Amino acid sequence: MASKQGQQGGQIEITSLPIPQLQELKTQLDRELEHLTTSFQSLRTAQAKFRDCLLSISSGVNADTAGKPLLLPLTSSLYVPGRLTSSTHVLIDVGTGFFVEKNTTDAADFYTRKVKDLGVSLKDLEQVVNQKANNARVVEEVMRMKMMSGQEQGANEGGKKVG
């Protein structure tokens, strides 16, 4: 990143910015990077849950398990005993607390699409995270170079005053 995008669409050369503004830019990039990383982890968690749903449908919902006792999750750590009433239909959570009854094939297709869509989103977000991390490294390097050149100038000026 040789420049920072301005609010009017213009370009600002980051090497021309003073160190305090560079530090501000670095702080902003770090905050954005932290937010994006958190979002990335949330998407990966959601994708893993959808994969678990696929696994449950493929291995847990069949004629062999119908009528047998099982544990149903109410929360991530609270399970209650129950029985599978149908080996051909399941309720799926389609978001915001809404559930839809689907046959196991349609439910598996739904979760497969969700896993695939999240995979695409994760790939796109990973590129954004990598770009932001690269931008932060460039700003950090420019700050380091400015600080080193400032120390060299200070040493040179200090030497002239003494001698």
Buried (B, 14 or more C-beta within 10 A) or exposed (E): BEBBEEEEEEEEEBEEBEEEEBBEBBEEBBEBBEEBBEBBEEBBEBBEBBBEBBEBBEEEBEEEBEEEEEEEEEEEEEEEEEEBEEBEEBEBEEEEEEEEEBEBEBBBEBBBEBBEEBEEBBEEBEEBBEEBBEBBEBBBEBBEEBEEEEEEEEEEEEEEEEE
